[in-house]
């Protein structure tokens, strides 16, 4: 396999074959999506015992649930008998699940409780524990975010997240009563490779060129707080392919940055929130929570945007040229039923929702890149050299640097090149 990354002192390029080659996609499924920690869901989606949700994670059908005792569990949504789905419902509440194909029944702790005509099976077949639902090999959580790993020997989730934990803490600690997912996921798809969305999610330079209408709205609402195009802050390589961009926000933030268009009543509410943050965390951390925005990419396919609203976005590859994307709005529990939640959800839908100012533009841009990568063989490289310092360690940059994309690709290369893992990233 030809090298896929071309890295020198003053250049960082990615082969466009990395976005299109079926062999590379297969290697990623074995070395990344079967070895890395993958986001399953947020604890608030299962607010009560017996709640469940189904989804696809790493290409597998997953049953994410709370059992009758309130414990979170994660199983393959596959009957151990003949492989049919245990439940075909998207979500709900149930103490048990019955496979529609042959009627095997399981409680929500995964234990087989009944099968049709058990006397027709061989002696010893029905021994307890032999035919229960299959749990995922590893299932752990951090601050309400639940992850799975299909590698039994994987490092702990906490070690995997590493430096990303501090940024998750900064987001979750904004809430007094914990964060809650609001409503159902917004779902859409893109005819583009999953890695293009990973790159785009921490790509600040594209905002000025691709989203000018939204920037005009921000400039109007921010009352001259900042000149258009200015985004002071920094980007970091957090290790393992994780990366973050944090910068001063130029727009209203429900926690806790007021803009005039929200009115005086909202100003009083937001000032009270800010004072609570100062009292609890000190002015420096409160200012970061209130007045800074952050895009956090957790390798390989989870983005937590804490910008004009808080959004969880997960994208599942369905082939070299396609992905399915889910986005959830996240809010402090104390905002439920208040005008603050309305402001937050408006911000979410206005920019990050599938019909917002940003997402349709982003999808078209990524699909355009994918179309070119498939056919323009005479132009074989994507360039990610912006902000690369010759001789530097490339661990920290400004918000206009392509450091986050380089951090992602270095992580990608490291995972594919692990001893005993499938694939060769060059």
Helices and strands as residue ranges (DSSP letters): E 5-8, E 11-15, G 16-19, H 22-31, E 38-42, G 43-46, E 51-57, E 60-66, E 72-76, E 91-93, E 96-98, E 105-107, E 112-114, G 118-120, E 138-142, E 145-149, H 157-161, H 164-172, E 179-190, H 194-201, H 206-210, H 212-221, E 233-239, E 242-248, G 260-262, H 264-281, H 283-291, E 292-298, E 302-306, E 310-319, E 322-332, G 333-335, H 339-347, I 348-352, H 359-375, E 381-383, E 396-397, H 403-416
